Amino acid sequence: MHILINYLKQKTMRKFEKYRENLQIVHEAGTDFIKSYSTLVAKIDYDERTAEVAEWYSMTTTKHINYACQKLGLTVINSFK
């Protein structure tokens, strides 16, 4: 897991085995995000081991977020009401 975190912090794009075409980790403006299709859907905080989701998304996008977090060992934090 530590190797994966270091890889992600290198300002690269990372795709996952599952959902390969529609799910990525991208680095923008100094921060890593989970990207589903063309939308940045969760902000990653490696120090806190979390991914913050700021709004409600469809079932498919929620599956993408949960899958990425499970693979990266992150906890999903829903900050929307």
Secondary structure, DSSP 8 states (H G I E B T S, - for coil): -HHHHHHHTTT--EE-STTTTTEEEEEETTEEEEEETTEEEEEEETTTTEEEE-S---HHHHHHHHHHHHHHT-EEEE---
